[in-house]
Amino acid sequence: MDALKAILANLGVSRESLHGDTLLYKDLQLDSTETVEVSLALKRRLGVSVKLESRQDITLTQVCKLVQAAMVGSSK
């Protein structure tokens, strides 16, 4: 979660607005370009690819679960 929060903070999102139940689109109002930036930053920092659909809103906790699943999958 810390890496995700740091990535979002680098995009100009206030850290105070970042909680597990925060939605990427509804709450943070990320656009598709910013979503791609988040995905690329996760790849650079953590070495995993996570596709964040622009049509489906997702919480920060759900993003972290996707990252964890990708990390487990890549270690097999």
mmCIF file of the N, C-alpha and C atoms, coordinates in Angstrom:
data_MODEL
# 
_entry.id   MODEL 
# 
loop_
_atom_site.group_PDB 
_atom_site.id 
_atom_site.type_symbol 
_atom_site.label_atom_id 
_atom_site.label_alt_id 
_atom_site.label_comp_id 
_atom_site.label_asym_id 
_atom_site.label_entity_id 
_atom_site.label_seq_id 
_atom_site.pdbx_PDB_ins_code 
_atom_site.Cartn_x 
_atom_site.Cartn_y 
_atom_site.Cartn_z 
_atom_site.occupancy 
_atom_site.B_iso_or_equiv 
_atom_site.pdbx_formal_charge 
_atom_site.auth_seq_id 
_atom_site.auth_comp_id 
_atom_site.auth_asym_id 
_atom_site.auth_atom_id 
_atom_site.pdbx_PDB_model_num 
ATOM 1   N N  . MET A 1 1  ? 0.831   -1.195  0.000   1.00 0.00 ? 1  MET A N  1 
ATOM 2   C CA . MET A 1 1  ? 0.000   0.000   0.000   1.00 0.00 ? 1  MET A CA 1 
ATOM 3   C C  . MET A 1 1  ? 0.873   1.256   0.000   1.00 0.00 ? 1  MET A C  1 
ATOM 4   N N  . ASP A 1 2  ? 2.021   1.196   0.685   1.00 0.00 ? 2  ASP A N  1 
ATOM 5   C CA . ASP A 1 2  ? 2.896   2.368   0.751   1.00 0.00 ? 2  ASP A CA 1 
ATOM 6   C C  . ASP A 1 2  ? 3.412   2.759   -0.623  1.00 0.00 ? 2  ASP A C  1 
ATOM 7   N N  . ALA A 1 3  ? 3.797   1.769   -1.426  1.00 0.00 ? 3  ALA A N  1 
ATOM 8   C CA . ALA A 1 3  ? 4.288   2.061   -2.776  1.00 0.00 ? 3  ALA A CA 1 
ATOM 9   C C  . ALA A 1 3  ? 3.189   2.694   -3.615  1.00 0.00 ? 3  ALA A C  1 
ATOM 10  N N  . LEU A 1 4  ? 1.984   2.181   -3.515  1.00 0.00 ? 4  LEU A N  1 
ATOM 11  C CA . LEU A 1 4  ? 0.859   2.728   -4.269  1.00 0.00 ? 4  LEU A CA 1 
ATOM 12  C C  . LEU A 1 4  ? 0.561   4.156   -3.827  1.00 0.00 ? 4  LEU A C  1 
ATOM 13  N N  . LYS A 1 5  ? 0.577   4.392   -2.535  1.00 0.00 ? 5  LYS A N  1 
ATOM 14  C CA . LYS A 1 5  ? 0.334   5.747   -2.031  1.00 0.00 ? 5  LYS A CA 1 
ATOM 15  C C  . LYS A 1 5  ? 1.414   6.710   -2.511  1.00 0.00 ? 5  LYS A C  1 
ATOM 16  N N  . ALA A 1 6  ? 2.666   6.263   -2.533  1.00 0.00 ? 6  ALA A N  1 
ATOM 17  C CA . ALA A 1 6  ? 3.758   7.115   -3.006  1.00 0.00 ? 6  ALA A CA 1 
ATOM 18  C C  . ALA A 1 6  ? 3.587   7.446   -4.487  1.00 0.00 ? 6  ALA A C  1 
ATOM 19  N N  . ILE A 1 7  ? 3.184   6.459   -5.265  1.00 0.00 ? 7  ILE A N  1 
ATOM 20  C CA . ILE A 1 7  ? 2.958   6.669   -6.701  1.00 0.00 ? 7  ILE A CA 1 
ATOM 21  C C  . ILE A 1 7  ? 1.845   7.695   -6.906  1.00 0.00 ? 7  ILE A C  1 
ATOM 22  N N  . LEU A 1 8  ? 0.754   7.537   -6.183  1.00 0.00 ? 8  LEU A N  1 
ATOM 23  C CA . LEU A 1 8  ? -0.369  8.469   -6.315  1.00 0.00 ? 8  LEU A CA 1 
ATOM 24  C C  . LEU A 1 8  ? 0.007   9.865   -5.827  1.00 0.00 ? 8  LEU A C  1 
ATOM 25  N N  . ALA A 1 9  ? 0.803   9.944   -4.778  1.00 0.00 ? 9  ALA A N  1 
ATOM 26  C CA . ALA A 1 9  ? 1.258   11.244  -4.286  1.00 0.00 ? 9  ALA A CA 1 
ATOM 27  C C  . ALA A 1 9  ? 2.115   11.939  -5.340  1.00 0.00 ? 9  ALA A C  1 
ATOM 28  N N  . ASN A 1 10 ? 2.922   11.161  -6.064  1.00 0.00 ? 10 ASN A N  1 
ATOM 29  C CA . ASN A 1 10 ? 3.737   11.731  -7.142  1.00 0.00 ? 10 ASN A CA 1 
ATOM 30  C C  . ASN A 1 10 ? 2.881   12.284  -8.272  1.00 0.00 ? 10 ASN A C  1 
ATOM 31  N N  . LEU A 1 11 ? 1.659   11.790  -8.390  1.00 0.00 ? 11 LEU A N  1 
ATOM 32  C CA . LEU A 1 11 ? 0.725   12.304  -9.397  1.00 0.00 ? 11 LEU A CA 1 
ATOM 33  C C  . LEU A 1 11 ? -0.033  13.529  -8.881  1.00 0.00 ? 11 LEU A C  1 
ATOM 34  N N  . GLY A 1 12 ? 0.253   13.925  -7.647  1.00 0.00 ? 12 GLY A N  1 
ATOM 35  C CA . GLY A 1 12 ? -0.380  15.112  -7.097  1.00 0.00 ? 12 GLY A CA 1 
ATOM 36  C C  . GLY A 1 12 ? -1.576  14.850  -6.204  1.00 0.00 ? 12 GLY A C  1 
ATOM 37  N N  . VAL A 1 13 ? -1.816  13.581  -5.884  1.00 0.00 ? 13 VAL A N  1 
ATOM 38  C CA . VAL A 1 13 ? -2.934  13.236  -5.002  1.00 0.00 ? 13 VAL A CA 1 
ATOM 39  C C  . VAL A 1 13 ? -2.491  13.445  -3.553  1.00 0.00 ? 13 VAL A C  1 
ATOM 40  N N  . SER A 1 14 ? -3.336  14.076  -2.773  1.00 0.00 ? 14 SER A N  1 
ATOM 41  C CA . SER A 1 14 ? -3.044  14.314  -1.365  1.00 0.00 ? 14 SER A CA 1 
ATOM 42  C C  . SER A 1 14 ? -3.001  12.986  -0.607  1.00 0.00 ? 14 SER A C  1 
ATOM 43  N N  . ARG A 1 15 ? -1.942  12.767  0.156   1.00 0.00 ? 15 ARG A N  1 
ATOM 44  C CA . ARG A 1 15 ? -1.820  11.524  0.936   1.00 0.00 ? 15 ARG A CA 1 
ATOM 45  C C  . ARG A 1 15 ? -2.968  11.374  1.936   1.00 0.00 ? 15 ARG A C  1 
ATOM 46  N N  . GLU A 1 16 ? -3.497  12.481  2.420   1.00 0.00 ? 16 GLU A N  1 
ATOM 47  C CA . GLU A 1 16 ? -4.597  12.432  3.384   1.00 0.00 ? 16 GLU A CA 1 
ATOM 48  C C  . GLU A 1 16 ? -5.865  11.839  2.778   1.00 0.00 ? 16 GLU A C  1 
ATOM 49  N N  . SER A 1 17 ? -5.971  11.874  1.452   1.00 0.00 ? 17 SER A N  1 
ATOM 50  C CA . SER A 1 17 ? -7.172  11.339  0.793   1.00 0.00 ? 17 SER A CA 1 
ATOM 51  C C  . SER A 1 17 ? -7.024  9.867   0.415   1.00 0.00 ? 17 SER A C  1 
ATOM 52  N N  . LEU A 1 18 ? -5.890  9.267   0.751   1.00 0.00 ? 18 LEU A N  1 
ATOM 53  C CA . LEU A 1 18 ? -5.615  7.886   0.348   1.00 0.00 ? 18 LEU A CA 1 
ATOM 54  C C  . LEU A 1 18 ? -5.886  6.913   1.491   1.00 0.00 ? 18 LEU A C  1 
ATOM 55  N N  . HIS A 1 19 ? -6.923  6.106   1.304   1.00 0.00 ? 19 HIS A N  1 
ATOM 56  C CA . HIS A 1 19 ? -7.316  5.085   2.278   1.00 0.00 ? 19 HIS A CA 1 
ATOM 57  C C  . HIS A 1 19 ? -7.626  3.804   1.514   1.00 0.00 ? 19 HIS A C  1 
ATOM 58  N N  . GLY A 1 20 ? -7.731  2.719   2.207   1.00 0.00 ? 20 GLY A N  1 
ATOM 59  C CA . GLY A 1 20 ? -8.007  1.436   1.570   1.00 0.00 ? 20 GLY A CA 1 
ATOM 60  C C  . GLY A 1 20 ? -9.265  1.421   0.728   1.00 0.00 ? 20 GLY A C  1 
ATOM 61  N N  . ASP A 1 21 ? -10.279 2.158   1.163   1.00 0.00 ? 21 ASP A N  1 
ATOM 62  C CA . ASP A 1 21 ? -11.549 2.154   0.435   1.00 0.00 ? 21 ASP A CA 1 
ATOM 63  C C  . ASP A 1 21 ? -11.686 3.304   -0.572  1.00 0.00 ? 21 ASP A C  1 
ATOM 64  N N  . THR A 1 22 ? -10.602 4.034   -0.793  1.00 0.00 ? 22 THR A N  1 
ATOM 65  C CA . THR A 1 22 ? -10.616 5.124   -1.770  1.00 0.00 ? 22 THR A CA 1 
ATOM 66  C C  . THR A 1 22 ? -10.703 4.550   -3.179  1.00 0.00 ? 22 THR A C  1 
ATOM 67  N N  . LEU A 1 23 ? -11.645 5.052   -3.969  1.00 0.00 ? 23 LEU A N  1 
ATOM 68  C CA . LEU A 1 23 ? -11.823 4.608   -5.359  1.00 0.00 ? 23 LEU A CA 1 
ATOM 69  C C  . LEU A 1 23 ? -10.953 5.447   -6.294  1.00 0.00 ? 23 LEU A C  1 
ATOM 70  N N  . LEU A 1 24 ? -10.300 4.770   -7.256  1.00 0.00 ? 24 LEU A N  1 
ATOM 71  C CA . LEU A 1 24 ? -9.401  5.479   -8.170  1.00 0.00 ? 24 LEU A CA 1 
ATOM 72  C C  . LEU A 1 24 ? -10.118 6.534   -9.001  1.00 0.00 ? 24 LEU A C  1 
ATOM 73  N N  . TYR A 1 25 ? -11.275 6.210   -9.518  1.00 0.00 ? 25 TYR A N  1 
ATOM 74  C CA . TYR A 1 25 ? -11.952 7.122   -10.444 1.00 0.00 ? 25 TYR A CA 1 
ATOM 75  C C  . TYR A 1 25 ? -12.929 8.049   -9.738  1.00 0.00 ? 25 TYR A C  1 
ATOM 76  N N  . LYS A 1 26 ? -13.812 7.493   -8.935  1.00 0.00 ? 26 LYS A N  1 
ATOM 77  C CA . LYS A 1 26 ? -14.838 8.311   -8.282  1.00 0.00 ? 26 LYS A CA 1 
ATOM 78  C C  . LYS A 1 26 ? -14.230 9.268   -7.260  1.00 0.00 ? 26 LYS A C  1 
ATOM 79  N N  . ASP A 1 27 ? -13.346 8.754   -6.415  1.00 0.00 ? 27 ASP A N  1 
ATOM 80  C CA . ASP A 1 27 ? -12.789 9.572   -5.337  1.00 0.00 ? 27 ASP A CA 1 
ATOM 81  C C  . ASP A 1 27 ? -11.575 10.393  -5.771  1.00 0.00 ? 27 ASP A C  1 
ATOM 82  N N  . LEU A 1 28 ? -10.656 9.766   -6.493  1.00 0.00 ? 28 LEU A N  1 
ATOM 83  C CA . LEU A 1 28 ? -9.425  10.457  -6.890  1.00 0.00 ? 28 LEU A CA 1 
ATOM 84  C C  . LEU A 1 28 ? -9.538  11.129  -8.252  1.00 0.00 ? 28 LEU A C  1 
ATOM 85  N N  . GLN A 1 29 ? -10.562 10.763  -9.010  1.00 0.00 ? 29 GLN A N  1 
ATOM 86  C CA . GLN A 1 29 ? -10.820 11.317  -10.335 1.00 0.00 ? 29 GLN A CA 1 
ATOM 87  C C  . GLN A 1 29 ? -9.615  11.178  -11.271 1.00 0.00 ? 29 GLN A C  1 
ATOM 88  N N  . LEU A 1 30 ? -8.990  9.995   -11.233 1.00 0.00 ? 30 LEU A N  1 
ATOM 89  C CA . LEU A 1 30 ? -7.889  9.729   -12.156 1.00 0.00 ? 30 LEU A CA 1 
ATOM 90  C C  . LEU A 1 30 ? -8.443  9.559   -13.559 1.00 0.00 ? 30 LEU A C  1 
ATOM 91  N N  . ASP A 1 31 ? -7.694  10.036  -14.532 1.00 0.00 ? 31 ASP A N  1 
ATOM 92  C CA . ASP A 1 31 ? -8.101  9.801   -15.918 1.00 0.00 ? 31 ASP A CA 1 
ATOM 93  C C  . ASP A 1 31 ? -7.326  8.601   -16.456 1.00 0.00 ? 31 ASP A C  1 
ATOM 94  N N  . SER A 1 32 ? -7.587  8.223   -17.692 1.00 0.00 ? 32 SER A N  1 
ATOM 95  C CA . SER A 1 32 ? -6.973  7.014   -18.251 1.00 0.00 ? 32 SER A CA 1 
ATOM 96  C C  . SER A 1 32 ? -5.455  7.141   -18.337 1.00 0.00 ? 32 SER A C  1 
ATOM 97  N N  . THR A 1 33 ? -4.952  8.319   -18.633 1.00 0.00 ? 33 THR A N  1 
ATOM 98  C CA . THR A 1 33 ? -3.502  8.522   -18.706 1.00 0.00 ? 33 THR A CA 1 
ATOM 99  C C  . THR A 1 33 ? -2.862  8.326   -17.336 1.00 0.00 ? 33 THR A C  1 
ATOM 100 N N  . GLU A 1 34 ? -3.477  8.871   -16.312 1.00 0.00 ? 34 GLU A N  1 
ATOM 101 C CA . GLU A 1 34 ? -2.946  8.717   -14.957 1.00 0.00 ? 34 GLU A CA 1 
ATOM 102 C C  . GLU A 1 34 ? -3.005  7.262   -14.505 1.00 0.00 ? 34 GLU A C  1 
ATOM 103 N N  . THR A 1 35 ? -4.037  6.560   -14.920 1.00 0.00 ? 35 THR A N  1 
ATOM 104 C CA . THR A 1 35 ? -4.155  5.145   -14.576 1.00 0.00 ? 35 THR A CA 1 
ATOM 105 C C  . THR A 1 35 ? -3.018  4.345   -15.203 1.00 0.00 ? 35 THR A C  1 
ATOM 106 N N  . VAL A 1 36 ? -2.694  4.659   -16.448 1.00 0.00 ? 36 VAL A N  1 
ATOM 107 C CA . VAL A 1 36 ? -1.566  4.002   -17.115 1.00 0.00 ? 36 VAL A CA 1 
ATOM 108 C C  . VAL A 1 36 ? -0.272  4.345   -16.386 1.00 0.00 ? 36 VAL A C  1 
ATOM 109 N N  . GLU A 1 37 ? -0.125  5.591   -15.962 1.00 0.00 ? 37 GLU A N  1 
ATOM 110 C CA . GLU A 1 37 ? 1.065   5.996   -15.211 1.00 0.00 ? 37 GLU A CA 1 
ATOM 111 C C  . GLU A 1 37 ? 1.195   5.190   -13.920 1.00 0.00 ? 37 GLU A C  1 
ATOM 112 N N  . VAL A 1 38 ? 0.084   4.961   -13.233 1.00 0.00 ? 38 VAL A N  1 
ATOM 113 C CA . VAL A 1 38 ? 0.101   4.155   -12.002 1.00 0.00 ? 38 VAL A CA 1 
ATOM 114 C C  . VAL A 1 38 ? 0.555   2.735   -12.324 1.00 0.00 ? 38 VAL A C  1 
ATOM 115 N N  . SER A 1 39 ? 0.006   2.151   -13.374 1.00 0.00 ? 39 SER A N  1 
ATOM 116 C CA . SER A 1 39 ? 0.382   0.787   -13.771 1.00 0.00 ? 39 SER A CA 1 
ATOM 117 C C  . SER A 1 39 ? 1.866   0.698   -14.101 1.00 0.00 ? 39 SER A C  1 
ATOM 118 N N  . LEU A 1 40 ? 2.368   1.677   -14.853 1.00 0.00 ? 40 LEU A N  1 
ATOM 119 C CA . LEU A 1 40 ? 3.786   1.675   -15.226 1.00 0.00 ? 40 LEU A CA 1 
ATOM 120 C C  . LEU A 1 40 ? 4.684   1.873   -14.005 1.00 0.00 ? 40 LEU A C  1 
ATOM 121 N N  . ALA A 1 41 ? 4.273   2.722   -13.098 1.00 0.00 ? 41 ALA A N  1 
ATOM 122 C CA . ALA A 1 41 ? 5.055   2.946   -11.881 1.00 0.00 ? 41 ALA A CA 1 
ATOM 123 C C  . ALA A 1 41 ? 5.090   1.691   -11.007 1.00 0.00 ? 41 ALA A C  1 
ATOM 124 N N  . LEU A 1 42 ? 3.972   0.973   -10.932 1.00 0.00 ? 42 LEU A N  1 
ATOM 125 C CA . LEU A 1 42 ? 3.956   -0.294  -10.188 1.00 0.00 ? 42 LEU A CA 1 
ATOM 126 C C  . LEU A 1 42 ? 4.910   -1.297  -10.826 1.00 0.00 ? 42 LEU A C  1 
ATOM 127 N N  . LYS A 1 43 ? 4.941   -1.322  -12.147 1.00 0.00 ? 43 LYS A N  1 
ATOM 128 C CA . LYS A 1 43 ? 5.852   -2.225  -12.872 1.00 0.00 ? 43 LYS A CA 1 
ATOM 129 C C  . LYS A 1 43 ? 7.305   -1.861  -12.555 1.00 0.00 ? 43 LYS A C  1 
ATOM 130 N N  . ARG A 1 44 ? 7.624   -0.561  -12.597 1.00 0.00 ? 44 ARG A N  1 
ATOM 131 C CA . ARG A 1 44 ? 9.000   -0.122  -12.321 1.00 0.00 ? 44 ARG A CA 1 
ATOM 132 C C  . ARG A 1 44 ? 9.401   -0.405  -10.877 1.00 0.00 ? 44 ARG A C  1 
ATOM 133 N N  . ARG A 1 45 ? 8.531   -0.096  -9.936  1.00 0.00 ? 45 ARG A N  1 
ATOM 134 C CA . ARG A 1 45 ? 8.869   -0.234  -8.513  1.00 0.00 ? 45 ARG A CA 1 
ATOM 135 C C  . ARG A 1 45 ? 8.840   -1.665  -8.014  1.00 0.00 ? 45 ARG A C  1 
ATOM 136 N N  . LEU A 1 46 ? 7.842   -2.422  -8.470  1.00 0.00 ? 46 LEU A N  1 
ATOM 137 C CA . LEU A 1 46 ? 7.617   -3.751  -7.895  1.00 0.00 ? 46 LEU A CA 1 
ATOM 138 C C  . LEU A 1 46 ? 7.853   -4.893  -8.869  1.00 0.00 ? 46 LEU A C  1 
ATOM 139 N N  . GLY A 1 47 ? 8.033   -4.560  -10.143 1.00 0.00 ? 47 GLY A N  1 
ATOM 140 C CA . GLY A 1 47 ? 8.324   -5.590  -11.132 1.00 0.00 ? 47 GLY A CA 1 
ATOM 141 C C  . GLY A 1 47 ? 7.133   -6.431  -11.548 1.00 0.00 ? 47 GLY A C  1 
ATOM 142 N N  . VAL A 1 48 ? 5.924   -5.927  -11.336 1.00 0.00 ? 48 VAL A N  1 
ATOM 143 C CA . VAL A 1 48 ? 4.728   -6.680  -11.726 1.00 0.00 ? 48 VAL A CA 1 
ATOM 144 C C  . VAL A 1 48 ? 3.836   -5.821  -12.617 1.00 0.00 ? 48 VAL A C  1 
ATOM 145 N N  . SER A 1 49 ? 3.161   -6.497  -13.529 1.00 0.00 ? 49 SER A N  1 
ATOM 146 C CA . SER A 1 49 ? 2.216   -5.806  -14.406 1.00 0.00 ? 49 SER A CA 1 
ATOM 147 C C  . SER A 1 49 ? 0.811   -5.949  -13.847 1.00 0.00 ? 49 SER A C  1 
ATOM 148 N N  . VAL A 1 50 ? 0.158   -4.823  -13.673 1.00 0.00 ? 50 VAL A N  1 
ATOM 149 C CA . VAL A 1 50 ? -1.218  -4.803  -13.197 1.00 0.00 ? 50 VAL A CA 1 
ATOM 150 C C  . VAL A 1 50 ? -2.010  -3.929  -14.149 1.00 0.00 ? 50 VAL A C  1 
ATOM 151 N N  . LYS A 1 51 ? -3.031  -4.525  -14.760 1.00 0.00 ? 51 LYS A N  1 
ATOM 152 C CA . LYS A 1 51 ? -3.874  -3.766  -15.683 1.00 0.00 ? 51 LYS A CA 1 
ATOM 153 C C  . LYS A 1 51 ? -5.042  -3.177  -14.907 1.00 0.00 ? 51 LYS A C  1 
ATOM 154 N N  . LEU A 1 52 ? -5.149  -1.868  -14.948 1.00 0.00 ? 52 LEU A N  1 
ATOM 155 C CA . LEU A 1 52 ? -6.235  -1.170  -14.266 1.00 0.00 ? 52 LEU A CA 1 
ATOM 156 C C  . LEU A 1 52 ? -7.225  -0.704  -15.319 1.00 0.00 ? 52 LEU A C  1 
ATOM 157 N N  . GLU A 1 53 ? -8.381  -1.336  -15.331 1.00 0.00 ? 53 GLU A N  1 
ATOM 158 C CA . GLU A 1 53 ? -9.413  -1.027  -16.325 1.00 0.00 ? 53 GLU A CA 1 
ATOM 159 C C  . GLU A 1 53 ? -10.011 0.348   -16.071 1.00 0.00 ? 53 GLU A C  1 
ATOM 160 N N  . SER A 1 54 ? -10.134 1.127   -17.119 1.00 0.00 ? 54 SER A N  1 
ATOM 161 C CA . SER A 1 54 ? -10.704 2.464   -16.959 1.00 0.00 ? 54 SER A CA 1 
ATOM 162 C C  . SER A 1 54 ? -12.219 2.436   -16.823 1.00 0.00 ? 54 SER A C  1 
ATOM 163 N N  . ARG A 1 55 ? -12.845 1.330   -17.173 1.00 0.00 ? 55 ARG A N  1 
ATOM 164 C CA . ARG A 1 55 ? -14.302 1.233   -17.075 1.00 0.00 ? 55 ARG A CA 1 
ATOM 165 C C  . ARG A 1 55 ? -14.764 0.685   -15.732 1.00 0.00 ? 55 ARG A C  1 
ATOM 166 N N  . GLN A 1 56 ? -13.846 0.195   -14.931 1.00 0.00 ? 56 GLN A N  1 
ATOM 167 C CA . GLN A 1 56 ? -14.203 -0.426  -13.654 1.00 0.00 ? 56 GLN A CA 1 
ATOM 168 C C  . GLN A 1 56 ? -13.510 0.329   -12.520 1.00 0.00 ? 56 GLN A C  1 
ATOM 169 N N  . ASP A 1 57 ? -14.292 0.918   -11.617 1.00 0.00 ? 57 ASP A N  1 
ATOM 170 C CA . ASP A 1 57 ? -13.696 1.610   -10.481 1.00 0.00 ? 57 ASP A CA 1 
ATOM 171 C C  . ASP A 1 57 ? -13.178 0.572   -9.494  1.00 0.00 ? 57 ASP A C  1 
ATOM 172 N N  . ILE A 1 58 ? -12.082 0.885   -8.839  1.00 0.00 ? 58 ILE A N  1 
ATOM 173 C CA . ILE A 1 58 ? -11.408 -0.068  -7.973  1.00 0.00 ? 58 ILE A CA 1 
ATOM 174 C C  . ILE A 1 58 ? -10.827 0.688   -6.781  1.00 0.00 ? 58 ILE A C  1 
ATOM 175 N N  . THR A 1 59 ? -10.850 0.054   -5.616  1.00 0.00 ? 59 THR A N  1 
ATOM 176 C CA . THR A 1 59 ? -10.297 0.690   -4.416  1.00 0.00 ? 59 THR A CA 1 
ATOM 177 C C  . THR A 1 59 ? -8.792  0.464   -4.349  1.00 0.00 ? 59 THR A C  1 
ATOM 178 N N  . LEU A 1 60 ? -8.138  1.229   -3.495  1.00 0.00 ? 60 LEU A N  1 
ATOM 179 C CA . LEU A 1 60 ? -6.698  1.047   -3.310  1.00 0.00 ? 60 LEU A CA 1 
ATOM 180 C C  . LEU A 1 60 ? -6.400  -0.344  -2.756  1.00 0.00 ? 60 LEU A C  1 
ATOM 181 N N  . THR A 1 61 ? -7.252  -0.839  -1.863  1.00 0.00 ? 61 THR A N  1 
ATOM 182 C CA . THR A 1 61 ? -7.076  -2.193  -1.333  1.00 0.00 ? 61 THR A CA 1 
ATOM 183 C C  . THR A 1 61 ? -7.151  -3.223  -2.453  1.00 0.00 ? 61 THR A C  1 
ATOM 184 N N  . GLN A 1 62 ? -8.087  -3.055  -3.377  1.00 0.00 ? 62 GLN A N  1 
ATOM 185 C CA . GLN A 1 62 ? -8.209  -3.988  -4.499  1.00 0.00 ? 62 GLN A CA 1 
ATOM 186 C C  . GLN A 1 62 ? -6.983  -3.924  -5.407  1.00 0.00 ? 62 GLN A C  1 
ATOM 187 N N  . VAL A 1 63 ? -6.441  -2.730  -5.616  1.00 0.00 ? 63 VAL A N  1 
ATOM 188 C CA . VAL A 1 63 ? -5.217  -2.606  -6.413  1.00 0.00 ? 63 VAL A CA 1 
ATOM 189 C C  . VAL A 1 63 ? -4.091  -3.370  -5.727  1.00 0.00 ? 63 VAL A C  1 
ATOM 190 N N  . CYS A 1 64 ? -3.971  -3.221  -4.419  1.00 0.00 ? 64 CYS A N  1 
ATOM 191 C CA . CYS A 1 64 ? -2.924  -3.929  -3.674  1.00 0.00 ? 64 CYS A CA 1 
ATOM 192 C C  . CYS A 1 64 ? -3.088  -5.438  -3.779  1.00 0.00 ? 64 CYS A C  1 
ATOM 193 N N  . LYS A 1 65 ? -4.322  -5.912  -3.752  1.00 0.00 ? 65 LYS A N  1 
ATOM 194 C CA . LYS A 1 65 ? -4.573  -7.354  -3.903  1.00 0.00 ? 65 LYS A CA 1 
ATOM 195 C C  . LYS A 1 65 ? -4.174  -7.827  -5.295  1.00 0.00 ? 65 LYS A C  1 
ATOM 196 N N  . LEU A 1 66 ? -4.435  -7.019  -6.317  1.00 0.00 ? 66 LEU A N  1 
ATOM 197 C CA . LEU A 1 66 ? -4.007  -7.369  -7.679  1.00 0.00 ? 66 LEU A CA 1 
ATOM 198 C C  . LEU A 1 66 ? -2.485  -7.446  -7.761  1.00 0.00 ? 66 LEU A C  1 
ATOM 199 N N  . VAL A 1 67 ? -1.813  -6.497  -7.117  1.00 0.00 ? 67 VAL A N  1 
ATOM 200 C CA . VAL A 1 67 ? -0.347  -6.485  -7.102  1.00 0.00 ? 67 VAL A CA 1 
ATOM 201 C C  . VAL A 1 67 ? 0.172   -7.731  -6.394  1.00 0.00 ? 67 VAL A C  1 
ATOM 202 N N  . GLN A 1 68 ? -0.403  -8.060  -5.239  1.00 0.00 ? 68 GLN A N  1 
ATOM 203 C CA . GLN A 1 68 ? 0.031   -9.247  -4.495  1.00 0.00 ? 68 GLN A CA 1 
ATOM 204 C C  . GLN A 1 68 ? -0.179  -10.513 -5.313  1.00 0.00 ? 68 GLN A C  1 
ATOM 205 N N  . ALA A 1 69 ? -1.318  -10.622 -5.981  1.00 0.00 ? 69 ALA A N  1 
ATOM 206 C CA . ALA A 1 69 ? -1.595  -11.794 -6.816  1.00 0.00 ? 69 ALA A CA 1 
ATOM 207 C C  . ALA A 1 69 ? -0.603  -11.878 -7.965  1.00 0.00 ? 69 ALA A C  1 
ATOM 208 N N  . ALA A 1 70 ? -0.267  -10.744 -8.556  1.00 0.00 ? 70 ALA A N  1 
ATOM 209 C CA . ALA A 1 70 ? 0.700   -10.731 -9.656  1.00 0.00 ? 70 ALA A CA 1 
ATOM 210 C C  . ALA A 1 70 ? 2.086   -11.127 -9.160  1.00 0.00 ? 70 ALA A C  1 
ATOM 211 N N  . MET A 1 71 ? 2.437   -10.702 -7.956  1.00 0.00 ? 71 MET A N  1 
ATOM 212 C CA . MET A 1 71 ? 3.743   -11.052 -7.389  1.00 0.00 ? 71 MET A CA 1 
ATOM 213 C C  . MET A 1 71 ? 3.819   -12.547 -7.109  1.00 0.00 ? 71 MET A C  1 
ATOM 214 N N  . VAL A 1 72 ? 2.745   -13.116 -6.579  1.00 0.00 ? 72 VAL A N  1 
ATOM 215 C CA . VAL A 1 72 ? 2.702   -14.558 -6.318  1.00 0.00 ? 72 VAL A CA 1 
ATOM 216 C C  . VAL A 1 72 ? 2.777   -15.315 -7.638  1.00 0.00 ? 72 VAL A C  1 
ATOM 217 N N  . GLY A 1 73 ? 2.035   -14.853 -8.623  1.00 0.00 ? 73 GLY A N  1 
ATOM 218 C CA . GLY A 1 73 ? 2.022   -15.502 -9.930  1.00 0.00 ? 73 GLY A CA 1 
ATOM 219 C C  . GLY A 1 73 ? 3.361   -15.442 -10.632 1.00 0.00 ? 73 GLY A C  1 
ATOM 220 N N  . SER A 1 74 ? 4.097   -14.351 -10.444 1.00 0.00 ? 74 SER A N  1 
ATOM 221 C CA . SER A 1 74 ? 5.387   -14.217 -11.119 1.00 0.00 ? 74 SER A CA 1 
ATOM 222 C C  . SER A 1 74 ? 6.485   -14.999 -10.422 1.00 0.00 ? 74 SER A C  1 
ATOM 223 N N  . SER A 1 75 ? 6.252   -15.412 -9.174  1.00 0.00 ? 75 SER A N  1 
ATOM 224 C CA . SER A 1 75 ? 7.278   -16.171 -8.449  1.00 0.00 ? 75 SER A CA 1 
ATOM 225 C C  . SER A 1 75 ? 7.168   -17.669 -8.678  1.00 0.00 ? 75 SER A C  1 
ATOM 226 N N  . LYS A 1 76 ? 6.136   -18.095 -9.401  1.00 0.00 ? 76 LYS A N  1 
ATOM 227 C CA . LYS A 1 76 ? 5.956   -19.532 -9.652  1.00 0.00 ? 76 LYS A CA 1 
ATOM 228 C C  . LYS A 1 76 ? 6.783   -19.980 -10.819 1.00 0.00 ? 76 LYS A C  1 
# 
